[in-house]
Amino acid sequence: MLSGYDSLIAIGKVTDFSKVHIYINNNPVELRIDSYKDLTPYFPCVPSVETHCDGEYRICISGKPWYRIEEEQMLRIYLRDLTTCYNRLKRIKDLSLERLIERYNNKYNWSHTKDELIAELASRLIEVKGKKDKVDISDLYLPSGDWFRKRLYEEMIKNGWREEVAYYWCYGWNRWTGKEEE
């Protein structure tokens, strides 16, 4: 299913979860895992170290799902390209949100990019006056990542998680609260 799934699914047959030790990044405090259900949300996390010795499992996983890491990298690329367009338009004194989006679309052809996403990134870039490191991308998602979020959500439901908790876990606070308003 997902990246960490292979590492964590091996533990699925374990009945004594006191022998399962999972750490996020290099945090010395291990996750509390009492059942297979507790493992499910961590399936998409990238394992960096995995050991198995005498029935004891030790796994160190990333703090974010692999698809979110890739989304953030792609969003930074879009932001870098938008910043290039922003700086050019600012130099020729023709900077507006519409011109920035138009120039970006003419110069870069990311066929899988949604127009709303680029418009939002462009708006945020203009708001912080072209300082791309100050643009908050934490609440922006790509459609490709949503496919994986949906699969994780379904897996969590299948393993006994409540729908609202699984949705919040997979989609985050902003999208969870937006779902409540619909």
Secondary structure, 3 states (H helix, E strand, C coil): CCCCHHHHHHHHHCCCHHHEEEEECCCCCCCCCCCHHHHHHHCCEEEEEEEEECCEEEEEEEEEEHHHHHHHHHHHHHHHHHHHHHHHHHHCCCCCHHHHHHHHHHHCCCCCCCHHHHHHHHHHHHHCCCCHHHCCCCCCCCHHHHHHHHHHHHHHHHCCCCHHHHHHHHHHHHHHHHHHHC
